[in-house]
Amino acid sequence: MFGKKFYLVILLFVFKTGFSQNLNKEKLDAYFQALDANRKFMGSVAISQNGQIVYSKTIGYADVETQKKADANTRYRIGSISKTFTAVLVFKAIEENKIALTQTIDKFFPAIKNAGKITVSNLLNHRSGIHNFTNDPDYEKWNTGKKSRKEMVDLIVTAGSDFEPGSKAAYSNSNYVLLSVILEEIYKKPLAGLVEQYITKPAGLKYTKVGGKISVADNEANSYKFTDNWVRQSETDMSIPIGAGALISTPEDLTRFADALFGGKLISEKSLAEMKTLKENFGMGLFPIPFYDKMSLGHSGGIDGFQSVFGYFPEQKIAYAITSNGSAMAVNSITIAMLNAVFGMPVEIPDFKVYSPAPADLDLYPGTYASNQIPIKITVTRSGTSLTAQATNQPSFTLEATDKHKFKFDAAGLVMEFKPAEKKMILRQGGGVFDFRKE
């Protein structure tokens, strides 16, 4: 994602799966109908095999305020999926002998700490040590204003370095902002033109480009966060993320991009092999996304209220993509449902039943909970008839009651079960089960 990276983890346990020749479209339709009816998701999805779309679905609004419905061609900000596009452009530049993986960046950014040690390769696979500017606490105070390329570079220079180049991997949006500036410098052309010349035209992408201010009139979606209703989110100015997160697209275009990339239509086989090579689970513009006994390669994205993911299973030639402008469910859960349908596994329709806990019960839960399994504490507070939870150094979130002593937060795929008599709370997320004790 653009702001902060999240890992999409779909591997639950070892289980043999195979492509279903009869994709259960009716079941997927019912699944998305349930999400739509319960205001859990707004966005668009697509699945393709052998370059042909086998399923697509769009629900919700491109613009809630005017009740403008989204359609299959509505464009969404795709956040850090933009990095995969930028990586492709870097490898095109390498193939044209304009730059090299082993080249250090001091020629372009002499003021950056360790510039004489940091290589293009380090930027691509997040091993540069350059501080991630979106982690700074004041980032959201200035991210909606326009920044020049020089201002962005100066910000990155000032932020400094977090570790010695090449010593480890740590996700940093700064890396791909710098790669964008390098590309524009060596080609003497804006990133938007490079994306069009080397990717969207060769791959036949009709709805993908570097974005600007959102235009609902041009079928671009605004983004939202759900509280009691969909609340519109602010817009990051696209001069800030550049190739780290400034592209807009559709799921069908993203599956076409995946087909073109892995089908050898954009870069050479050698370049693709470099992109796919993993070191500490970091490729170059790609990440592994497991599903049971299979592995796809792709990227996730998040910017403002937008969330997205795309992936590709090379052996099965299956591509999938999700773009969302508002989700009260974990995108990971939606991805699992889609892939279950693809590989002939059951698609469960979520139960969104409402449970109203007794007021006396709500007084049993507030407090700070700690676990020996993971190094975070979770503070639970009561406000009226609601419970709010906040993990260490994380934003707070409102819990939804599902049964006696049981609560959930769908946007993170999180379930919390309290055991007041034992002063205990059990947290379940991503297949993990964690015991917490009340302090």
Beta strands, then each sheet from edge to edge (+ up, - down):
strand 1: 41-49
strand 2: 52-59
strand 3: 61-63
strand 4: 68-69
strand 5: 76-77
strand 6: 209-210
strand 7: 224-226
strand 8: 230-232
strand 9: 247-249
strand 10: 287-291
strand 11: 294-303
strand 12: 306-313
strand 13: 318-327
strand 14: 367-370
strand 15: 377-383
strand 16: 386-391
strand 17: 397-403
strand 18: 406-409
strand 19: 414-419
strand 20: 424-429
strand 21: 432-438
sheet 1: 2+ 1- 13+ 12- 11+ 10-
sheet 2: 3+ 4-
sheet 3: 5+ 9- 6+
sheet 4: 7+ 8-
sheet 5: 14+ 15- 16+ 17- 18+ 19- 20+ 21- 14+
end
